[in-house]
């Protein structure tokens, strides 16, 4: 394979052989002045991945340029691993995967086929424009894509294979590379690596903190039960009904509630209805996720991760929009005033469109949405007790009958301010 091709697709297995042949070792990359440019390019690669969401193509005119470009991929992985930050791993793997997908569109199908095989995708070349993919790989890689065009039922199956065009194959390969990179990271790193890349690690950490702050500053306003995405509603209701949640569910719910503004005590109180509640253990876990004990505040997982963890419960029509990739996006969108509300607020002189609409009822899903009492994979963690006063955080565990509702255009309930399960401090 040409060195330029390896430089553009540095995750390919052939890169290792090329570097070995070139006499490059890990030690030399870290310590030798001759590889300073590779270290700089690796740092640049990380910052681009995090800030621009894509790895830009650097000008390459010589074999040395190709070599440094390949090394920049190795350096970038070392830096990401040194931070150990889950958010950075996700951003980085997404950016590498998107860059590969875009670059592949300019390549011929033979090469696309070769790369797909290297990613362990069961494909066969059909023509210059199409490829066949086995339905099991199709299902595995298309599971995060929720738009109708990816539904298996709408695809033609022939002896277990589907015929796809280049664009769709590249999109699935993007998913495969993202999964591969994020599963490989973080790599084990030693003190020498951390010391070498300390300035970049510090810069990246500053950017990550800025991003987390931006998330917070965007503001989620008052916490509202009706704005919660189905996954969170169902997990909350499971708790309310005295069910335990699997570890991944507790993590997702805690990180989500913390990000939208619920304090530690409020979150703890929600868990107090679990049959095996242990206040010390629960406090330790919640404070670890919210960062009050660990110093690292975790953000809630994306929809894709939630799907892969089996905790994307009953996605609705809003979830099925192509652009819906995160439970926080769902919550934000639900909080936006609808056009008719804006019109109403103009007429009534209420600029925020707030108020207390007439009409009572029990909002859909507010007290016991379908499946809420038995979320998939709910487990039964050890240790239980039930501390005094822990069961009723500002009405959070009792959305039933919490207020009056009206239906929105999606047929879902809109409740008034009484539905707030808590308020931001
Ligand atoms: S699609 Fe996303 S927001 Fe909707 S239920 Fe699944 S994880 Fe939650």
Boltz pocket constraint, residues with backbone or C-beta under 6 A from the ligand:
constraints:
  - pocket:
      binder: B
      contacts: [[A, 229], [A, 230], [A, 231], [A, 232], [A, 302], [A, 303], [A, 306], [A, 307], [A, 311], [A, 312], [A, 313], [A, 314], [A, 315], [A, 316], [A, 319], [A, 320], [A, 324], [A, 325], [A, 326], [A, 327], [A, 330]]
      max_distance: 6.0
